Amino acid sequence: MNNGISWSPVNTGFTKTTFHPLTLAIDSAGHIFIGLADGGIFISMNNGDQWIPADQLLSSLSVSALVVNPGGKIFAGTSGSGVFHSADSGATWRHTSTGLPYADIRCMLNDSSGWMLAGGVGGLFRSIDNGESWASASTGLTSSSVRSLALSVNGYFFAGTSHGGVCRSEDNGSTWMPANTGYLQENVRAMAAKPNGFVFAGTEFSGVLRSADNGESWVPVNNGLTSTGIACLVIDSGGDIFAGTFSGDRIFRSRDNGESWQPVNEGMFGPSVTALAISANGHLFAGTEWRGIFRSINNAQSWEQVYGHLTSVFIRSLTIGVNGHIFACTYNGDVIRSTDNGETWESLESGLESGTTQSLAASSKGYVFAGTSRHGVFRSVQPVNSVKGITSNAQLSFSLEQNFPNPLNPSASIRFELDAPSEISLKIYNLNGQLIKTILDHENKPAGSHTASIEMSGISGGVYLYVLESGSRRLTRKMVLIR
């Protein structure tokens, strides 16, 4: 409420003690939508004070991207289930993936004419009919994995790729060319463009890059940043740039086109900021790793938690509709919505195929699209009839999550849950069974959700196993270390 100077938790309404928001969006009416990695979408109609689930169709999908088009449609991109869309503020959803392979949809973008791009593992796909049908739009891309998209003031589209730098299209996404001189192998996690012509790329290892010539050349602009791992970028109506990071001070603001950055994280907690969105009234929403959603109503002077008070939620994507509704999706695929600026949230799941929603987008015509993993794209379609509130009495389990990020270089976090107070060990092994590193050694932990940090400097790249042990119980997952 003070432009991000301080933050407070706003997580009332979630059914699970552990949940992972991945994306967030806000429509023109101020409704806030969150997509969960754990599955489903939640909505808040009162600035995040209360959240409710929306539509059971998306409940099992990991929603990784949310976007609202100029007409008010909400689009949700999922992990492996394609894209879904909603035309009724997320109450109901429809699968809109004709011509779209069942690939992971990690990012989506729309312009004022109704064109849409959906990117992920498998490249880029384009729709010219509000998501009814899709066609491949990957010609010329330097990488088959697209992580971020942006549209510049002069009509150029920019695509940030995994280890292929930035690509640019001058023909509405039909063809692409490299626009990454000096940064060909960079992993570009976020893209943003200002009306003054500057284009910004948030990278995994090189911080923020800026181009003043439509991507022909780039320069690093990292003065003041305490982390060069950039997860998300957003620009407000006044031209301030906000960057969410994987570590350090979590969120930064620049008021001079990236020449300098200042941390703006009072009231915020958690390891990283994974998604950012700004409502029409200038309120900022930040999706975090394992700590839900935070809101600032004072230009990032302070923050308050509006989602995830009682559970651990990883937010993948955020988008805001033309009516102000905020949409978010989480690490486990839930898509949620807020219609009251984040005060309350509801799930938006009905109509989504079984799978994982990874991304959300809202169109200018009022539709919301959900990009999924393995099930294409879904679009919202029907009016809200009723919503189901979310309680906070979810049963705990003995579980081990995938490390984030994965691949890692050289650090990551590992989240696990204990169903009872336990003495645990967490260790890393190579594929030959040799112990590489001990993270936790016979430590006593209470029941609930926990996060351990790992650091793999000095260790050769490759595939490793991390093992959580508690008494006779043992859980194992793979991780990939890159150099």
C-alpha positions as CSV (number, residue, x, y, z in Angstrom):
1,M,0.0,0.0,0.0
2,N,3.1,2.2,0.0
3,N,4.6,1.6,-3.5
4,G,6.6,-1.4,-2.3
5,I,8.5,0.2,0.6
6,S,7.2,-2.5,2.9
7,W,5.4,-5.9,2.5
8,S,3.0,-8.0,4.5
9,P,1.7,-11.5,3.9
10,V,-1.8,-12.0,2.3
11,N,-2.4,-15.7,1.9
12,T,-5.8,-16.3,3.5
13,G,-7.9,-18.9,1.7
14,F,-5.5,-21.5,0.5
15,T,-6.3,-25.2,1.1
16,K,-2.8,-26.4,1.2
17,T,0.0,-25.8,3.7
18,T,2.4,-26.0,0.9
19,F,1.8,-24.4,-2.5
20,H,4.0,-22.9,-5.2
21,P,2.8,-19.8,-7.1
22,L,4.4,-19.4,-10.5
23,T,2.6,-16.6,-12.2
24,L,0.3,-13.7,-11.5
25,A,-2.0,-11.4,-13.5
26,I,-4.4,-8.5,-12.8
27,D,-7.4,-7.6,-14.9
28,S,-8.9,-4.1,-15.4
29,A,-11.4,-4.6,-12.6
30,G,-8.5,-5.2,-10.1
31,H,-9.1,-9.0,-9.8
32,I,-5.8,-10.8,-9.0
33,F,-5.2,-14.2,-10.5
34,I,-2.4,-16.6,-9.4
35,G,-1.3,-19.8,-11.1
36,L,0.1,-22.5,-8.9
37,A,2.8,-25.1,-9.8
38,D,0.9,-27.5,-7.5
39,G,-2.2,-27.2,-9.8
40,G,-4.9,-24.6,-10.4
41,I,-5.7,-20.9,-10.3
42,F,-6.8,-18.8,-7.3
43,I,-8.5,-15.5,-7.4
44,S,-8.6,-12.5,-5.0
45,M,-11.2,-9.8,-5.3
46,N,-10.0,-7.7,-2.4
47,N,-6.3,-6.9,-2.9
48,G,-5.2,-10.4,-1.7
49,D,-6.8,-10.4,1.7
50,Q,-8.8,-13.5,0.8
51,W,-8.3,-16.1,-2.0
52,I,-10.6,-18.6,-3.5
53,P,-10.1,-21.4,-6.1
54,A,-11.6,-21.1,-9.5
55,D,-12.9,-23.9,-11.8
56,Q,-11.9,-27.5,-11.0
57,L,-10.7,-28.1,-14.6
58,L,-7.4,-26.5,-13.9
59,S,-6.9,-28.1,-10.4
60,S,-4.4,-30.7,-11.6
61,L,-2.5,-28.5,-14.0
62,S,0.7,-26.6,-13.4
63,V,0.1,-23.1,-14.6
64,S,3.3,-21.3,-15.6
65,A,2.1,-18.2,-17.5
66,L,-0.9,-15.9,-17.3
67,V,-1.9,-13.0,-19.6
68,V,-5.0,-10.9,-20.2
69,N,-5.7,-9.6,-23.7
70,P,-7.1,-6.1,-24.4
71,G,-10.6,-7.6,-24.7
72,G,-10.4,-9.1,-21.2
73,K,-9.9,-12.7,-22.1
74,I,-7.5,-14.6,-19.7
75,F,-5.0,-17.0,-21.1
76,A,-3.2,-19.7,-19.0
77,G,-0.2,-21.6,-20.3
78,T,0.4,-24.9,-18.7
79,S,3.2,-27.5,-18.4
80,G,2.5,-30.1,-21.0
81,S,-1.2,-29.3,-21.5
82,G,-1.1,-26.3,-23.8
83,V,-3.1,-23.1,-23.5
84,F,-6.5,-22.5,-21.8
85,H,-8.6,-19.4,-22.0
86,S,-11.4,-17.8,-20.0
87,A,-13.8,-15.1,-21.1
88,D,-15.6,-14.8,-17.7
89,S,-12.8,-13.6,-15.4
90,G,-11.6,-17.1,-15.0
91,A,-14.7,-18.8,-13.7
92,T,-14.7,-21.4,-16.5
93,W,-12.0,-22.4,-19.0
94,R,-11.8,-23.8,-22.5
95,H,-8.9,-25.7,-24.1
96,T,-7.7,-23.6,-27.2
97,S,-4.8,-25.6,-28.6
98,T,-5.8,-26.5,-32.2
99,G,-2.5,-26.7,-34.1
100,L,-0.5,-26.5,-30.8
101,P,1.5,-29.5,-29.7
102,Y,1.1,-30.6,-26.1
103,A,4.3,-28.9,-25.1
104,D,5.3,-26.8,-22.1
105,I,4.0,-23.3,-22.6
106,R,6.1,-21.0,-20.5
107,C,5.3,-17.5,-21.7
108,M,2.6,-15.8,-23.7
109,L,2.1,-12.3,-25.3
110,N,-0.7,-10.5,-27.1
111,D,-1.0,-7.2,-29.0
112,S,-4.0,-4.9,-29.3
113,S,-5.1,-6.5,-32.6
114,G,-5.7,-9.9,-31.0
115,W,-2.6,-11.6,-32.2
116,M,-1.0,-14.0,-29.6
117,L,2.3,-15.7,-29.2
118,A,2.9,-18.7,-27.0
119,G,6.5,-19.9,-26.3
120,G,8.0,-22.8,-24.4
121,V,9.8,-26.1,-25.0
122,G,9.3,-26.7,-28.7
123,G,9.6,-23.1,-29.8
124,L,6.9,-20.4,-30.6
125,F,3.3,-20.7,-31.8
126,R,1.1,-17.9,-33.0
127,S,-2.7,-17.3,-33.0
128,I,-4.4,-14.6,-35.0
129,D,-8.0,-15.5,-33.8
130,N,-7.8,-15.0,-30.1
131,G,-6.4,-18.5,-29.5
132,E,-8.9,-20.5,-31.4
133,S,-6.2,-22.0,-33.6
134,W,-2.4,-21.9,-33.6
135,A,0.5,-22.3,-36.0
136,S,4.2,-22.7,-35.6
137,A,6.2,-19.5,-35.6
138,S,9.7,-20.6,-34.9
139,T,11.5,-19.9,-38.2
140,G,14.9,-18.4,-37.5
141,L,14.9,-19.0,-33.7
142,T,18.3,-19.7,-32.2
143,S,16.8,-22.0,-29.6
144,S,13.8,-24.4,-29.4
145,S,13.1,-23.3,-25.9
146,V,11.5,-19.8,-25.4
147,R,11.3,-18.4,-21.9
148,S,10.1,-14.7,-22.3
149,L,8.5,-12.4,-24.8
150,A,8.1,-8.6,-25.3
151,L,6.7,-6.2,-27.8
152,S,8.5,-2.9,-28.5
153,V,6.9,0.5,-29.2
154,N,7.8,0.2,-32.9
155,G,6.1,-3.2,-33.3
156,Y,9.1,-5.5,-33.0
157,F,8.6,-8.8,-31.1
158,F,11.4,-10.0,-28.9
159,A,11.9,-13.6,-27.7
160,G,14.2,-14.5,-24.8
161,T,15.4,-18.1,-25.2
162,S,17.2,-20.8,-23.2
163,H,20.9,-20.5,-24.1
164,G,20.2,-18.9,-27.4
165,G,20.0,-15.2,-26.3
166,V,17.5,-12.8,-27.8
167,C,15.7,-13.1,-31.1
168,R,13.7,-10.4,-32.9
169,S,10.8,-10.5,-35.3
170,E,9.8,-7.7,-37.6
171,D,6.8,-9.4,-39.2
172,N,4.5,-10.2,-36.2
173,G,6.3,-13.4,-35.3
174,S,6.3,-15.1,-38.7
175,T,10.1,-15.2,-38.9
176,W,12.9,-14.4,-36.4
177,M,16.5,-13.3,-36.4
178,P,19.2,-13.3,-33.7
179,A,19.4,-10.0,-31.8
180,N,22.0,-11.0,-29.2
181,T,25.5,-9.7,-30.2
182,G,27.9,-10.8,-27.5
183,Y,25.2,-12.8,-25.6
184,L,24.5,-15.7,-28.0
185,Q,24.5,-18.4,-25.3
186,E,22.7,-16.5,-22.6
187,N,19.6,-17.8,-20.9
188,V,17.1,-15.0,-21.1
189,R,14.4,-15.4,-18.4
190,A,12.6,-12.0,-18.8
191,M,12.0,-9.3,-21.5
192,A,10.5,-5.8,-21.2
193,A,10.3,-2.8,-23.5
194,K,9.8,0.9,-22.7
195,P,7.9,3.5,-24.8
196,N,11.2,5.4,-25.3
197,G,12.6,2.5,-27.4
198,F,14.8,0.8,-24.8
199,V,14.5,-3.0,-24.6
200,F,15.6,-4.9,-21.5
201,A,16.6,-8.5,-21.2
202,G,16.8,-10.2,-17.8
203,T,19.3,-13.0,-17.9
204,E,20.1,-16.0,-15.6
205,F,23.9,-15.1,-15.3
206,S,24.6,-11.7,-16.8
207,G,22.0,-9.5,-15.0
208,V,20.0,-7.0,-16.9
209,L,21.0,-6.2,-20.5
210,R,19.7,-3.1,-22.4
211,S,19.4,-2.3,-26.1
212,A,18.8,1.1,-27.6
213,D,18.8,-0.1,-31.2
214,N,16.1,-2.8,-31.4
215,G,18.4,-5.5,-30.2
216,E,21.3,-4.9,-32.6
217,S,23.6,-4.4,-29.6
218,W,23.3,-4.9,-25.8
219,V,25.0,-3.5,-22.8
220,P,24.9,-4.8,-19.2
221,V,23.2,-2.3,-16.7
222,N,23.7,-3.9,-13.3
223,N,24.9,-1.0,-11.1
224,G,23.4,-1.6,-7.6
225,L,22.1,-5.1,-8.3
226,T,23.2,-7.7,-5.6
227,S,22.2,-10.6,-7.9
228,T,22.8,-11.1,-11.6
229,G,20.1,-13.9,-11.8
230,I,17.0,-12.1,-13.1
231,A,13.7,-13.9,-13.0
232,C,11.3,-11.2,-14.1
233,L,11.0,-7.6,-15.3
234,V,8.1,-5.2,-15.4
235,I,7.7,-1.5,-16.3
236,D,5.1,0.8,-14.7
237,S,3.3,3.7,-16.4
238,G,5.8,6.2,-15.1
239,G,8.7,4.3,-16.7
240,D,10.2,2.8,-13.5
241,I,11.6,-0.7,-14.1
242,F,11.3,-3.4,-11.5
243,A,13.4,-6.6,-11.5
244,G,12.8,-9.7,-9.5
245,T,15.9,-11.7,-8.8
246,F,16.7,-15.3,-7.8
247,S,18.7,-14.2,-4.7
248,G,20.1,-11.2,-3.0
249,D,17.6,-8.4,-2.2
250,R,14.8,-10.1,-4.3
251,I,13.4,-7.0,-6.0
252,F,15.0,-3.8,-7.4
253,R,13.8,-0.6,-9.0
254,S,15.5,1.6,-11.6
255,R,14.3,5.1,-12.4
256,D,17.0,5.9,-15.0
257,N,16.6,3.3,-17.7
258,G,18.7,0.7,-15.8
259,E,21.7,2.9,-15.2
260,S,21.3,2.3,-11.4
261,W,19.2,0.0,-9.3
262,Q,17.9,0.2,-5.7
263,P,16.5,-2.6,-3.6
264,V,12.8,-2.1,-2.7
265,N,11.8,-5.0,-0.5
266,E,10.6,-3.8,2.8
267,G,8.1,-6.3,4.2
268,M,9.0,-9.0,1.7
269,F,10.5,-12.3,2.6
270,G,11.4,-15.5,0.7
271,P,14.4,-16.6,-1.4
272,S,13.4,-15.0,-4.7
273,V,10.8,-13.1,-6.8
274,T,9.6,-15.1,-9.7
275,A,6.8,-13.0,-11.3
276,L,5.8,-9.3,-11.4
277,A,2.6,-7.5,-12.5
278,I,1.2,-4.0,-12.2
279,S,-2.5,-3.2,-12.1
280,A,-4.1,-0.2,-13.8
281,N,-4.2,1.7,-10.5
282,G,-0.4,1.3,-10.2
283,H,-0.4,-1.4,-7.5
284,L,2.5,-3.9,-7.8
285,F,2.1,-7.6,-7.3
286,A,5.1,-9.9,-6.8
287,G,5.0,-13.7,-7.0
288,T,7.7,-15.4,-5.0
289,E,9.4,-18.7,-4.6
290,W,7.6,-20.6,-1.8
291,R,6.2,-17.4,-0.2
292,G,3.2,-16.7,-2.3
293,I,2.2,-13.3,-3.5
294,F,3.0,-9.8,-2.1
295,R,1.4,-6.5,-3.0
296,S,2.6,-2.9,-2.8
297,I,0.2,0.0,-3.1
298,N,2.9,2.7,-2.7
299,N,5.2,2.2,-5.6
300,A,7.3,-0.5,-3.9
301,Q,8.1,1.5,-0.7
302,S,6.6,-1.4,1.3
303,W,5.0,-4.8,0.6
304,E,2.4,-7.0,2.3
305,Q,1.7,-10.7,1.7
306,V,-1.7,-11.2,0.1
307,Y,-1.5,-14.9,-0.7
308,G,0.4,-17.9,0.9
309,H,0.2,-16.9,4.6
310,L,-0.3,-20.4,5.9
311,T,1.3,-22.4,3.1
312,S,4.4,-22.4,1.0
313,V,3.4,-21.3,-2.5
314,F,5.7,-20.9,-5.6
315,I,4.3,-18.5,-8.2
316,R,5.2,-19.0,-11.8
317,S,3.3,-16.4,-13.7
318,L,1.0,-13.3,-13.1
319,T,-1.2,-11.4,-15.5
320,I,-3.9,-8.7,-15.1
321,G,-7.1,-8.5,-17.2
322,V,-8.7,-5.5,-18.8
323,N,-11.3,-5.6,-15.9
324,G,-8.5,-5.5,-13.3
325,H,-8.8,-9.1,-12.3
326,I,-5.5,-10.6,-11.2
327,F,-4.6,-14.1,-12.3
328,A,-1.7,-16.3,-11.1
329,C,-0.5,-19.8,-11.6
330,T,1.7,-21.8,-9.3
331,Y,4.5,-24.3,-9.6
332,N,2.0,-27.2,-9.2
333,G,-0.3,-25.8,-11.8
334,D,-3.2,-24.1,-9.9
335,V,-4.6,-21.0,-11.5
336,I,-6.1,-18.5,-9.1
337,R,-7.9,-15.1,-9.5
338,S,-8.5,-12.1,-7.4
339,T,-11.3,-9.7,-8.3
340,D,-10.6,-7.2,-5.5
341,N,-7.0,-6.2,-5.9
342,G,-5.6,-9.2,-4.1
343,E,-7.8,-9.1,-1.0
344,T,-9.4,-12.5,-1.7
345,W,-8.6,-15.3,-4.1
346,E,-10.5,-18.1,-5.8
347,S,-9.5,-21.1,-7.9
348,L,-10.1,-21.1,-11.6
349,E,-9.9,-24.7,-12.7
350,S,-13.0,-26.0,-14.5
351,G,-12.3,-27.1,-18.1
352,L,-8.5,-27.6,-17.9
353,E,-7.1,-30.9,-19.0
354,S,-5.2,-33.0,-16.5
355,G,-1.6,-31.8,-16.5
356,T,0.4,-28.7,-15.4
357,T,-0.3,-25.1,-16.2
358,Q,2.8,-23.0,-16.8
359,S,1.8,-19.6,-18.1
360,L,-1.1,-17.2,-18.3
361,A,-2.0,-14.3,-20.5
362,A,-5.0,-11.9,-20.8
363,S,-6.2,-10.5,-24.1
364,S,-7.7,-7.1,-25.0
365,K,-11.0,-8.8,-25.7
366,G,-11.3,-10.1,-22.1
367,Y,-10.2,-13.7,-22.5
368,V,-7.6,-15.3,-20.2
369,F,-5.4,-18.0,-21.7
370,A,-3.6,-20.8,-19.9
371,G,-0.6,-22.4,-21.4
372,T,-0.1,-25.9,-20.1
373,S,2.5,-28.7,-20.2
374,R,1.5,-31.5,-22.6
375,H,-2.1,-30.3,-23.1
376,G,-1.8,-27.2,-25.2
377,V,-3.7,-23.9,-24.6
378,F,-7.0,-23.3,-22.8
379,R,-9.2,-20.2,-22.9
380,S,-11.8,-19.0,-20.4
381,V,-15.4,-19.0,-21.7
382,Q,-18.3,-18.9,-19.3
383,P,-19.8,-16.6,-16.6
384,V,-19.0,-17.1,-12.9
385,N,-21.7,-19.0,-11.1
386,S,-20.2,-19.9,-7.8
387,V,-16.7,-20.2,-6.2
388,K,-15.4,-22.5,-3.6
389,G,-13.4,-21.0,-0.7
390,I,-10.1,-22.5,0.2
391,T,-9.4,-23.6,3.7
392,S,-6.0,-24.0,5.4
393,N,-6.2,-27.5,6.9
394,A,-4.4,-29.4,4.1
395,Q,-2.7,-32.6,5.3
396,L,1.1,-32.6,5.4
397,S,3.1,-35.3,3.7
398,F,6.6,-36.6,3.6
399,S,7.7,-35.2,0.2
400,L,10.7,-33.9,-1.7
401,E,10.3,-31.3,-4.5
402,Q,12.4,-30.7,-7.6
403,N,15.3,-28.3,-7.0
404,F,14.9,-24.8,-8.4
405,P,16.3,-23.7,-10.7
406,N,17.0,-26.9,-12.5
407,P,19.5,-27.0,-14.2
408,L,21.4,-25.1,-11.6
409,N,24.7,-23.2,-11.8
410,P,26.0,-23.2,-9.1
411,S,23.3,-22.7,-6.5
412,A,19.7,-23.7,-6.0
413,S,17.0,-24.4,-3.4
414,I,15.4,-27.7,-2.5
415,R,12.0,-27.7,-0.8
416,F,10.7,-30.7,1.3
417,E,7.8,-31.4,3.6
418,L,7.6,-33.4,6.8
419,D,4.4,-34.9,8.1
420,A,5.8,-35.1,11.6
421,P,8.8,-33.9,13.6
422,S,11.8,-35.8,12.2
423,E,15.5,-36.3,12.3
424,I,16.5,-36.0,8.6
425,S,19.5,-36.0,6.3
426,L,19.8,-34.4,2.9
427,K,22.8,-35.5,0.7
428,I,23.9,-35.3,-2.9
429,Y,25.4,-38.2,-4.7
430,N,26.8,-38.8,-8.2
431,L,25.4,-41.5,-10.5
432,N,28.0,-44.0,-9.1
433,G,26.6,-43.6,-5.6
434,Q,29.5,-41.6,-4.3
435,L,28.7,-38.9,-1.7
436,I,29.4,-35.5,-3.2
437,K,28.0,-33.2,-0.6
438,T,26.1,-33.2,2.7
439,I,23.4,-30.5,3.0
440,L,21.7,-31.6,6.3
441,D,23.2,-34.3,8.5
442,H,20.8,-35.9,11.1
443,E,19.1,-32.6,11.9
444,N,15.9,-32.4,13.8
445,K,13.1,-30.5,12.0
446,P,9.5,-29.8,12.9
447,A,6.6,-30.9,10.8
448,G,5.8,-28.6,7.9
449,S,7.5,-27.2,4.8
450,H,11.2,-26.5,4.7
451,T,13.7,-25.1,2.2
452,A,17.4,-26.0,2.0
453,S,20.0,-24.1,0.0
454,I,22.7,-25.9,-2.0
455,E,25.9,-24.6,-3.5
456,M,27.8,-26.6,-6.1
457,S,30.8,-24.4,-6.8
458,G,33.9,-26.4,-7.7
459,I,31.9,-29.5,-8.8
460,S,31.9,-30.7,-12.3
461,G,28.8,-30.4,-14.4
462,G,26.6,-33.4,-14.9
463,V,23.6,-35.3,-13.4
464,Y,23.4,-35.8,-9.6
465,L,21.0,-37.3,-7.2
466,Y,19.8,-35.7,-4.0
467,V,18.4,-37.9,-1.3
468,L,16.2,-37.0,1.7
469,E,16.2,-39.6,4.5
470,S,14.2,-39.9,7.7
471,G,14.5,-43.1,9.6
472,S,13.6,-45.9,7.1
473,R,12.0,-43.5,4.6
474,R,14.0,-42.3,1.7
475,L,13.2,-40.0,-1.3
476,T,15.4,-39.4,-4.3
477,R,15.4,-36.8,-7.1
478,K,17.8,-36.0,-10.0
479,M,19.4,-32.6,-10.6
480,V,21.4,-31.2,-13.4
481,L,24.5,-29.0,-12.8
482,I,25.6,-27.0,-15.8
483,R,28.9,-25.1,-16.3
